[in-house]
């Protein structure tokens, strides 16, 4: 009888230890799976944001020529207005007939469009410097020191280097900054 009680106690302890051990190992495996899944999801989010940013930068670069055109309209209109202030008689009549198409509400619309292009461009440069790694950060800093006006250089070496470095660094690092590729 004493032996039966001892067998029952040992069996109960083994069952308890087995249940606790199984639960522990199961929870540890589930925790590891959750951490891997979380890391993959974060990596996918960062990758999606990087791809969207490259798209935004490509669109911003394409709009730089439009910004240059808008500024040339504004320059012509400024010259016309300066000439109007100095003109008299026949000159005033001729200048008044010269319509640049850049006045009133149209001028305001062009200013808004220019502001939107400028905002998208600078947003692209700033976000690219933050969301990518060292080469892109250096390229973004180089873009901020370009001598010509930002909209005058859509084909500049600095802008090309910036976009190229974003593409090169697209999937090179994971979320926490560890190297995931041996190629450099």
NORNOR-V697958 format. One record per pair of residues at least 24 apart in sequence whose C-alpha atoms are under 8 Angstrom apart, sorted by the first residue. I is the first residue (numbers start at 1). J is the second residue. Records with the same first field share a line. If there is no record, write none. Layout:
# NORNOR-V697958
I=J ; J
This chain:
# NORNOR-V697958
39=175
42=175
43=174 ; 175
46=175
47=170 ; 171
50=131 ; 132 ; 166 ; 170
51=170
53=124 ; 127 ; 128
54=163 ; 166 ; 167
56=120 ; 124
57=120 ; 121 ; 124 ; 125 ; 163
58=163
60=117 ; 120 ; 121 ; 124
61=121 ; 154
62=154
63=117
64=117 ; 151 ; 152 ; 153 ; 154
65=151 ; 152 ; 154
67=114 ; 117 ; 118 ; 151
68=151 ; 152
70=110 ; 111 ; 114
73=100 ; 102
74=102 ; 107
76=100
77=102 ; 103
128=166
132=166 ; 169 ; 170
133=169 ; 173
135=165 ; 169
136=162 ; 163 ; 165 ; 166 ; 169
139=165
